[in-house]
Amino acid sequence: MRRVTWPQFLLLGASFLITLGSFAVLPFMSVLLHERWGFGLGFVGVVLAVASLVQFSGGVVGAALAARIGLRATMLVAIGIRTAGFACFVPGMDRPALAVAALFLVSTGAALYLPANKAYLVAGCPAERRPGLLAASGSAFNAGMALGPLAAAPFVLGSTAALFTAVAALFAVVGIAHAALPGVTDAPAAPAEPVAEPVAEPVAESVAEPEKGAGSRGAVVARLLPPFAYTLLSVYVFMFFQHYIALFAVGRTSTAYYAVLLTGYSLVIVAAQPLLAGWIAGLRYPRALRLGFGAMALGMLAIATGGPVGIAAGVLTLGLVETVLFLRNDLEALDRSREPAATVFGRQRLAAGIGAFAAALLGGPLYAAAEDAGSASGFWLAVGAQSLLLPLLLWAAVVWLARRRAAAAPRPEQLSYESVGGGGGGGR
């Protein structure tokens, strides 16, 4: 990538190391909570759901903190909290309650860190550089996610305390490196294109009367699509895959096959996102949503076939969906907003948190119902159907609201009549 500054390079390296350390232990938390600390599976599910909600939705708190104390200071606070969290796991080996508290500390630190990290990465950059930098950041995170479990697997159960100590030390080193970063101002993001204020009446008329110019209608349609809501839907549907693909795939293939498949999935994202960043940024938002949700439905359908080839095809398709749709949602949110970037990323994390939490609550009953019906493949068909239907229902709701606002708004001719004294007592 051209013109990467040393602070940006440091942040990209830190993104890799942070996820390498985090994913050395976090994917195994359900096993540790159940087998090491003896918690029941129901309690384990609640703990993980709450931790996920804190990690995602706490981004709005991270954005508010960044606005008050700055981006660099927020990252230092966040890394300090995560370091303390991983360190608390060591005495928590014999104290289950302390281990749960440590997990919530780690989740809190993650919530505070990511909005500030992304905002610092794009601070002061022109709009055309954002896609490449955010794509490189996503690749760094996914590379750490891919390698962390592989590096830690031999030590998770046999040398758990040593593993947590090593991760805490890694975070401490990363925190010291962050202290060398210069301070930057998280100025309001400059939109990639001038952002016109939505006007209810023209919006509704353009949707209702497409013959009035396809080009302007395309811009109006794009303004109608709320990135927050579509991010929520994207993550909601996607997290069914994240939560239940292991349960479905391992029994139909093998643990080794699944491990190789997950590595391939991560490598697809690591390689594809920087290569496709320019194309993703150039996609009109409505088209990106159609491609993303449509491909998600196809991926779920492929997984539902239940064979090794179908599962692999579905998993890799969903890797491409994550590459395109999640980045495009963030770029659209940035382009639409005149608020500081940390605030934008914090709201996007909130949307992701709500979606992930909803999927966690609904996924278990839905998967159990599919198994009770005689085929877990029905679960993936139901998720694929949601991928097709929910975006359309959201679109219909947005159009309906726009038309209601248009009907309630005064028309220009009425305003002109009143302004010359034709109504409202203006002629006195």
C-alpha positions as CSV (number, residue, x, y, z in Angstrom):
1,M,0.0,0.0,0.0
2,R,1.4,3.4,-0.9
3,R,2.2,6.1,1.6
4,V,1.8,4.1,4.8
5,T,3.2,6.2,7.7
6,W,5.1,4.7,10.5
7,P,2.2,5.2,13.0
8,Q,-0.2,3.5,10.6
9,F,2.3,0.6,10.1
10,L,2.6,0.3,13.9
11,L,-1.2,0.1,14.2
12,L,-1.4,-2.5,11.5
13,G,1.2,-4.6,13.3
14,A,-0.5,-4.1,16.6
15,S,-3.8,-5.2,15.1
16,F,-2.2,-8.5,14.1
17,L,-0.5,-9.0,17.5
18,I,-3.7,-8.1,19.4
19,T,-5.9,-10.6,17.6
20,L,-3.1,-13.2,17.7
21,G,-3.0,-13.0,21.5
22,S,-6.8,-12.7,21.9
23,F,-7.6,-15.6,19.7
24,A,-4.9,-17.7,21.3
25,V,-7.4,-18.1,24.2
26,L,-10.8,-16.6,23.4
27,P,-12.0,-19.4,21.0
28,F,-11.3,-21.9,23.8
29,M,-13.2,-20.0,26.5
30,S,-16.3,-22.2,26.3
31,V,-14.1,-25.2,27.0
32,L,-12.2,-23.5,29.8
33,L,-15.3,-22.2,31.5
34,H,-17.0,-25.6,31.4
35,E,-14.1,-28.0,31.9
36,R,-11.5,-26.0,33.8
37,W,-13.8,-23.9,36.0
38,G,-16.8,-26.3,36.1
39,F,-19.6,-24.0,35.0
40,G,-22.7,-25.5,33.5
41,L,-23.3,-25.0,29.8
42,G,-26.3,-22.8,30.3
43,F,-24.3,-20.4,32.4
44,V,-21.4,-20.6,30.0
45,G,-23.8,-19.5,27.2
46,V,-25.0,-16.5,29.2
47,V,-21.5,-15.4,30.1
48,L,-20.3,-15.6,26.5
49,A,-23.4,-13.8,25.2
50,V,-22.9,-11.0,27.6
51,A,-19.2,-10.8,27.0
52,S,-19.9,-10.5,23.2
53,L,-22.5,-7.8,23.7
54,V,-20.1,-5.8,25.9
55,Q,-17.3,-6.3,23.3
56,F,-19.3,-5.1,20.4
57,S,-21.8,-2.6,21.8
58,G,-19.3,-1.0,24.2
59,G,-17.8,0.7,21.1
60,V,-20.1,3.7,21.6
61,V,-18.5,4.2,25.0
62,G,-15.1,3.9,23.4
63,A,-16.0,6.6,20.9
64,A,-17.2,8.9,23.7
65,L,-14.0,8.3,25.7
66,A,-11.9,9.1,22.5
67,A,-13.8,12.4,22.1
68,R,-12.9,13.3,25.7
69,I,-9.3,12.1,26.1
70,G,-8.1,11.5,22.5
71,L,-7.5,8.5,20.3
72,R,-4.0,7.5,21.6
73,A,-5.0,7.8,25.3
74,T,-8.1,5.7,24.6
75,M,-6.1,3.0,23.0
76,L,-3.6,3.0,25.9
77,V,-6.5,2.7,28.5
78,A,-8.1,-0.1,26.4
79,I,-4.8,-2.1,26.2
80,G,-4.2,-1.5,29.9
81,I,-7.6,-3.0,30.7
82,R,-7.1,-6.0,28.4
83,T,-3.6,-6.6,29.8
84,A,-5.1,-6.6,33.3
85,G,-7.9,-8.9,32.2
86,F,-5.5,-11.5,30.8
87,A,-3.3,-11.2,33.8
88,C,-6.3,-11.8,36.1
89,F,-6.9,-15.2,34.5
90,V,-3.7,-16.5,36.2
91,P,-4.9,-16.1,39.8
92,G,-8.3,-17.0,38.4
93,M,-7.2,-20.5,37.7
94,D,-8.4,-21.4,41.2
95,R,-11.1,-18.8,41.5
96,P,-13.9,-19.2,38.9
97,A,-15.5,-15.9,39.7
98,L,-12.3,-14.0,39.1
99,A,-12.0,-15.8,35.7
100,V,-15.4,-14.5,34.7
101,A,-14.5,-11.0,35.8
102,A,-11.3,-11.3,33.8
103,L,-13.2,-12.2,30.7
104,F,-15.4,-9.1,31.1
105,L,-12.3,-7.0,31.5
106,V,-10.9,-8.3,28.3
107,S,-14.2,-7.7,26.5
108,T,-14.4,-4.1,27.9
109,G,-10.9,-3.4,26.6
110,A,-11.8,-4.7,23.2
111,A,-14.9,-2.5,23.1
112,L,-12.8,0.6,23.9
113,Y,-9.9,-0.1,21.6
114,L,-11.3,-0.8,18.1
115,P,-13.2,2.5,17.3
116,A,-10.1,4.5,18.4
117,N,-7.8,2.2,16.4
118,K,-9.7,2.6,13.2
119,A,-10.2,6.3,13.7
120,Y,-6.5,6.8,14.3
121,L,-5.7,4.7,11.2
122,V,-7.7,7.0,8.9
123,A,-7.2,10.3,10.7
124,G,-6.3,13.0,8.3
125,C,-6.5,10.7,5.3
126,P,-8.3,11.7,2.1
127,A,-11.4,9.6,1.4
128,E,-9.8,7.6,-1.4
129,R,-7.2,6.2,1.0
130,R,-9.8,4.9,3.6
131,P,-10.7,1.7,1.8
132,G,-7.1,0.5,1.4
133,L,-6.2,1.3,5.1
134,L,-9.4,-0.3,6.5
135,A,-8.9,-3.4,4.3
136,A,-5.3,-3.7,5.5
137,S,-6.5,-3.4,9.1
138,G,-9.1,-6.1,8.4
139,S,-6.5,-8.4,6.9
140,A,-4.2,-7.9,9.9
141,F,-7.0,-8.7,12.3
142,N,-8.0,-11.8,10.4
143,A,-4.4,-13.1,10.1
144,G,-4.2,-12.9,13.9
145,M,-7.5,-14.7,14.2
146,A,-6.3,-17.5,11.9
147,L,-2.9,-18.1,13.6
148,G,-3.8,-17.5,17.2
149,P,-5.8,-20.8,17.8
150,L,-3.2,-22.8,15.9
151,A,-0.3,-21.4,18.0
152,A,-2.1,-21.9,21.3
153,A,-3.9,-25.2,20.8
154,P,-1.1,-27.4,22.3
155,F,-1.0,-25.2,25.5
156,V,-4.6,-24.3,26.2
157,L,-5.5,-27.2,28.6
158,G,-2.0,-28.4,29.7
159,S,-0.3,-25.0,30.4
160,T,-3.2,-22.6,30.7
161,A,-1.7,-20.3,33.3
162,A,1.5,-20.0,31.3
163,L,-0.5,-19.2,28.1
164,F,-2.4,-16.4,29.9
165,T,0.8,-15.0,31.3
166,A,2.4,-14.9,27.8
167,V,-0.7,-13.2,26.3
168,A,-0.7,-10.6,29.1
169,A,3.0,-9.9,28.4
170,L,2.3,-9.6,24.7
171,F,-0.4,-7.0,25.4
172,A,2.0,-5.1,27.7
173,V,4.6,-4.9,25.0
174,V,1.9,-3.7,22.5
175,G,0.8,-1.1,25.0
176,I,4.3,0.3,25.3
177,A,4.6,0.5,21.5
178,H,1.3,2.5,21.5
179,A,2.8,5.0,23.9
180,A,5.2,6.0,21.1
181,L,2.4,7.1,18.8
182,P,2.0,10.8,18.2
183,G,-1.2,12.5,19.1
184,V,-3.7,13.1,16.3
185,T,-7.1,14.9,16.1
186,D,-10.1,12.8,15.2
187,A,-11.7,15.5,13.1
188,P,-15.1,14.9,11.6
189,A,-14.8,12.6,8.6
190,A,-15.0,14.3,5.3
191,P,-17.5,12.6,3.1
192,A,-16.2,11.0,-0.1
193,E,-18.9,12.9,-2.0
194,P,-21.0,15.9,-0.9
195,V,-23.7,14.6,1.3
196,A,-27.0,16.2,0.5
197,E,-29.5,16.5,3.3
198,P,-32.3,14.0,2.7
199,V,-35.5,15.8,1.7
200,A,-38.6,13.7,2.4
201,E,-40.8,14.7,-0.5
202,P,-38.2,14.2,-3.3
203,V,-37.1,11.0,-1.8
204,A,-40.6,9.6,-1.8
205,E,-41.4,10.9,-5.2
206,S,-38.2,9.4,-6.7
207,V,-39.0,6.0,-5.2
208,A,-42.6,6.1,-6.3
209,E,-42.0,7.5,-9.8
210,P,-38.8,5.9,-11.2
211,E,-39.3,7.6,-14.6
212,K,-38.1,10.9,-13.2
213,G,-34.4,10.2,-13.9
214,A,-32.6,7.0,-13.2
215,G,-29.4,8.7,-12.1
216,S,-30.9,10.9,-9.5
217,R,-33.1,8.1,-8.3
218,G,-30.0,5.9,-7.8
219,A,-28.5,8.5,-5.5
220,V,-31.8,8.9,-3.6
221,V,-32.1,5.1,-3.2
222,A,-28.6,5.0,-1.7
223,R,-29.5,7.7,0.8
224,L,-32.5,5.6,1.9
225,L,-30.4,2.6,2.9
226,P,-29.3,3.1,6.5
227,P,-25.7,1.6,7.1
228,F,-26.4,1.1,10.8
229,A,-29.5,-1.1,10.2
230,Y,-27.9,-3.0,7.3
231,T,-24.7,-3.6,9.5
232,L,-27.0,-5.0,12.2
233,L,-28.7,-7.3,9.7
234,S,-25.4,-8.3,8.1
235,V,-23.9,-9.4,11.4
236,Y,-27.1,-10.9,12.7
237,V,-27.3,-13.3,9.7
238,F,-23.6,-13.9,9.6
239,M,-23.3,-14.8,13.2
240,F,-25.5,-17.9,12.8
241,F,-22.7,-19.2,10.6
242,Q,-20.0,-18.2,13.0
243,H,-21.8,-19.8,16.0
244,Y,-23.0,-23.1,14.4
245,I,-20.8,-24.0,11.5
246,A,-18.4,-26.0,13.8
247,L,-21.3,-28.0,15.3
248,F,-22.6,-28.8,11.8
249,A,-19.4,-29.4,9.9
250,V,-17.2,-31.4,12.3
251,G,-19.7,-34.3,12.6
252,R,-20.0,-34.4,8.8
253,T,-16.3,-34.1,7.9
254,S,-13.6,-34.2,10.6
255,T,-11.8,-32.0,13.0
256,A,-8.8,-31.8,10.7
257,Y,-10.8,-30.9,7.7
258,Y,-12.7,-28.2,9.6
259,A,-9.4,-26.7,10.9
260,V,-8.0,-26.6,7.4
261,L,-11.2,-25.0,6.2
262,L,-11.2,-22.3,8.8
263,T,-7.6,-21.5,7.9
264,G,-8.5,-21.2,4.3
265,Y,-11.5,-19.0,5.2
266,S,-9.2,-16.6,7.1
267,L,-6.6,-16.6,4.3
268,V,-9.3,-15.7,1.8
269,I,-10.2,-12.6,3.8
270,V,-6.5,-11.7,4.5
271,A,-5.6,-11.9,0.8
272,A,-8.9,-10.6,-0.8
273,Q,-9.7,-7.6,1.2
274,P,-6.7,-5.4,0.3
275,L,-6.8,-6.6,-3.4
276,L,-10.5,-5.8,-3.7
277,A,-10.6,-2.6,-1.6
278,G,-10.8,-0.2,-4.5
279,W,-13.5,-2.2,-6.2
280,I,-15.5,-2.5,-2.9
281,A,-15.2,1.3,-2.4
282,G,-16.5,1.9,-5.9
283,L,-19.6,-0.3,-5.5
284,R,-22.8,1.6,-5.2
285,Y,-24.2,0.7,-1.8
286,P,-27.5,-0.8,-3.0
287,R,-25.6,-3.1,-5.3
288,A,-23.1,-4.1,-2.6
289,L,-26.1,-5.0,-0.4
290,R,-27.7,-7.1,-3.1
291,L,-24.4,-8.9,-3.8
292,G,-23.6,-9.4,-0.1
293,F,-26.9,-10.7,1.1
294,G,-27.5,-12.7,-2.1
295,A,-24.1,-14.4,-1.7
296,M,-24.8,-15.0,2.0
297,A,-28.0,-16.9,1.1
298,L,-26.1,-19.0,-1.6
299,G,-23.4,-19.8,1.0
300,M,-26.0,-21.0,3.5
301,L,-27.6,-23.1,0.8
302,A,-24.3,-24.7,-0.1
303,I,-23.6,-25.5,3.6
304,A,-27.1,-27.1,3.9
305,T,-26.1,-29.8,1.4
306,G,-24.1,-31.3,4.2
307,G,-21.3,-32.7,2.1
308,P,-17.6,-31.8,2.4
309,V,-17.6,-29.9,-1.0
310,G,-20.8,-28.1,-0.2
311,I,-19.6,-27.0,3.2
312,A,-16.3,-25.8,1.8
313,A,-18.0,-23.9,-0.9
314,G,-20.3,-22.3,1.6
315,V,-17.6,-21.3,4.0
316,L,-15.4,-19.8,1.3
317,T,-18.4,-17.9,-0.1
318,L,-19.1,-16.4,3.3
319,G,-15.5,-15.4,3.6
320,L,-16.0,-13.3,0.4
321,V,-19.2,-11.9,1.9
322,E,-17.3,-10.8,5.0
323,T,-14.6,-9.3,2.8
324,V,-17.1,-7.2,0.7
325,L,-20.1,-6.5,2.8
326,F,-18.6,-5.6,6.2
327,L,-16.0,-3.2,4.7
328,R,-18.6,-1.6,2.4
329,N,-21.0,-1.0,5.4
330,D,-18.2,0.8,7.3
331,L,-17.2,2.9,4.3
332,E,-20.8,3.9,3.7
333,A,-21.2,5.0,7.3
334,L,-18.0,7.0,7.1
335,D,-19.0,8.7,3.8
336,R,-22.5,9.7,5.1
337,S,-21.3,11.2,8.4
338,R,-19.8,14.5,9.4
339,E,-19.0,13.2,12.9
340,P,-15.6,12.1,14.2
341,A,-14.5,8.7,12.8
342,A,-14.4,7.1,16.2
343,T,-18.1,8.0,16.7
344,V,-18.9,6.4,13.4
345,F,-17.0,3.2,14.2
346,G,-18.5,3.1,17.7
347,R,-22.0,3.1,16.2
348,Q,-21.1,0.5,13.7
349,R,-19.8,-1.7,16.6
350,L,-23.1,-1.1,18.4
351,A,-25.0,-2.3,15.4
352,A,-22.8,-5.4,15.2
353,G,-23.2,-6.1,18.9
354,I,-27.0,-6.0,18.6
355,G,-27.0,-8.3,15.6
356,A,-24.5,-10.7,17.3
357,F,-26.6,-10.8,20.5
358,A,-29.8,-11.5,18.6
359,A,-28.2,-14.3,16.7
360,A,-26.8,-15.8,19.9
361,L,-30.3,-15.7,21.5
362,L,-32.2,-17.1,18.5
363,G,-29.6,-19.5,17.1
364,G,-29.8,-22.2,19.7
365,P,-33.6,-22.7,19.6
366,L,-33.6,-22.5,15.8
367,Y,-30.8,-25.1,15.5
368,A,-32.5,-27.4,18.1
369,A,-35.8,-27.0,16.2
370,A,-34.1,-28.1,13.0
371,E,-32.5,-31.1,14.6
372,D,-35.9,-32.1,16.2
373,A,-37.4,-31.9,12.8
374,G,-34.9,-34.5,11.6
375,S,-32.4,-32.4,9.6
376,A,-30.0,-29.7,10.8
377,S,-29.8,-28.7,7.1
378,G,-33.1,-26.9,7.7
379,F,-31.3,-24.5,10.0
380,W,-29.1,-23.3,7.1
381,L,-32.1,-23.0,4.8
382,A,-33.9,-20.9,7.4
383,V,-30.9,-18.6,7.8
384,G,-30.5,-18.3,4.0
385,A,-34.2,-17.3,3.8
386,Q,-33.6,-14.6,6.4
387,S,-30.7,-13.3,4.4
388,L,-33.0,-12.8,1.4
389,L,-36.1,-11.5,3.2
390,L,-34.9,-9.3,6.0
391,P,-33.1,-6.8,3.8
392,L,-36.2,-6.5,1.6
393,L,-38.4,-6.0,4.6
394,L,-36.1,-3.3,6.0
395,W,-36.1,-1.6,2.6
396,A,-39.9,-1.6,2.4
397,A,-40.1,-0.1,5.9
398,V,-37.7,2.7,5.1
399,V,-39.6,3.6,1.9
400,W,-42.9,3.5,3.8
401,L,-41.5,5.9,6.4
402,A,-40.1,8.2,3.8
403,R,-43.5,8.4,2.1
404,R,-45.2,9.1,5.4
405,R,-42.7,12.0,6.1
406,A,-43.3,13.3,2.6
407,A,-47.1,13.3,3.1
408,A,-46.8,15.2,6.4
409,A,-44.3,17.8,5.0
410,P,-45.7,21.0,3.6
411,R,-45.4,21.3,-0.2
412,P,-43.2,24.1,-1.8
413,E,-46.3,25.8,-3.3
414,Q,-47.9,25.9,0.1
415,L,-44.8,27.5,1.6
416,S,-44.7,30.1,-1.2
417,Y,-48.3,31.0,-0.7
418,E,-47.9,31.5,3.1
419,S,-44.7,33.5,2.6
420,V,-46.5,36.2,0.6
421,G,-49.3,36.5,3.2
422,G,-51.8,34.0,1.8
423,G,-52.1,32.2,5.1
424,G,-51.2,32.0,8.8
425,G,-51.8,35.7,9.4
426,G,-48.9,36.8,7.2
427,G,-50.8,39.7,5.7
428,R,-51.3,41.6,8.9
